[in-house]
Amino acid sequence: MLAAGFKSGIVKIYDIRSQKVVNEGLEHRGPAEVTSIAFNHKGLNYAVAWKNSEASRVFSLRKM
């Protein structure tokens, strides 16, 4: 898996093997530019933080 965060606040997760976006159509948008993304050790969840935001959010890849 490869994660990409954009200035628009959108997060896209790519499957490198298939070269496709895994979370296509899911609303993974934050209030501002993405500043960091981190996967858990098993790669089943990831956390996202946005610029000038006190909140972060955890997403599950199991639902994809």
Contacts in CASP RR format, 6 or more apart in sequence:
PFRMAT RR
TARGET T0000
AUTHOR 0000-0000-0000
METHOD contacts of the structure
MODEL  1
MLAAGFKSGIVKIYDIRSQKVVNEGLEHRGPAEVTSIAFNHKGLNYAVAW
KNSEASRVFSLRKM
1 13 0 8 1.000
1 14 0 8 1.000
1 15 0 8 1.000
1 16 0 8 1.000
1 22 0 8 1.000
1 39 0 8 1.000
1 43 0 8 1.000
1 61 0 8 1.000
2 13 0 8 1.000
2 14 0 8 1.000
2 16 0 8 1.000
3 11 0 8 1.000
3 12 0 8 1.000
3 13 0 8 1.000
3 14 0 8 1.000
3 37 0 8 1.000
3 39 0 8 1.000
3 46 0 8 1.000
4 11 0 8 1.000
4 12 0 8 1.000
4 13 0 8 1.000
4 14 0 8 1.000
5 11 0 8 1.000
5 12 0 8 1.000
5 34 0 8 1.000
5 37 0 8 1.000
5 48 0 8 1.000
6 12 0 8 1.000
6 33 0 8 1.000
6 34 0 8 1.000
7 33 0 8 1.000
7 34 0 8 1.000
8 29 0 8 1.000
8 33 0 8 1.000
9 29 0 8 1.000
9 30 0 8 1.000
9 31 0 8 1.000
9 32 0 8 1.000
9 33 0 8 1.000
9 34 0 8 1.000
9 50 0 8 1.000
10 28 0 8 1.000
10 29 0 8 1.000
10 30 0 8 1.000
10 34 0 8 1.000
11 23 0 8 1.000
11 28 0 8 1.000
11 29 0 8 1.000
11 30 0 8 1.000
11 34 0 8 1.000
11 37 0 8 1.000
11 48 0 8 1.000
11 59 0 8 1.000
12 21 0 8 1.000
12 23 0 8 1.000
12 24 0 8 1.000
12 28 0 8 1.000
13 21 0 8 1.000
13 22 0 8 1.000
13 23 0 8 1.000
13 28 0 8 1.000
13 46 0 8 1.000
13 61 0 8 1.000
13 64 0 8 1.000
14 20 0 8 1.000
14 21 0 8 1.000
14 22 0 8 1.000
15 22 0 8 1.000
22 61 0 8 1.000
22 64 0 8 1.000
23 59 0 8 1.000
23 61 0 8 1.000
23 64 0 8 1.000
26 64 0 8 1.000
28 48 0 8 1.000
28 59 0 8 1.000
30 48 0 8 1.000
30 50 0 8 1.000
30 53 0 8 1.000
30 57 0 8 1.000
31 50 0 8 1.000
31 53 0 8 1.000
32 50 0 8 1.000
32 51 0 8 1.000
32 52 0 8 1.000
32 53 0 8 1.000
33 50 0 8 1.000
33 51 0 8 1.000
34 48 0 8 1.000
34 49 0 8 1.000
34 50 0 8 1.000
34 51 0 8 1.000
35 49 0 8 1.000
35 50 0 8 1.000
35 51 0 8 1.000
36 48 0 8 1.000
36 49 0 8 1.000
37 46 0 8 1.000
37 47 0 8 1.000
37 48 0 8 1.000
37 49 0 8 1.000
38 46 0 8 1.000
38 47 0 8 1.000
39 45 0 8 1.000
39 46 0 8 1.000
40 46 0 8 1.000
43 61 0 8 1.000
44 60 0 8 1.000
44 61 0 8 1.000
44 62 0 8 1.000
45 58 0 8 1.000
45 59 0 8 1.000
45 60 0 8 1.000
45 61 0 8 1.000
46 58 0 8 1.000
46 59 0 8 1.000
46 61 0 8 1.000
47 56 0 8 1.000
47 57 0 8 1.000
47 58 0 8 1.000
47 59 0 8 1.000
48 56 0 8 1.000
48 57 0 8 1.000
48 58 0 8 1.000
48 59 0 8 1.000
49 56 0 8 1.000
50 56 0 8 1.000
END
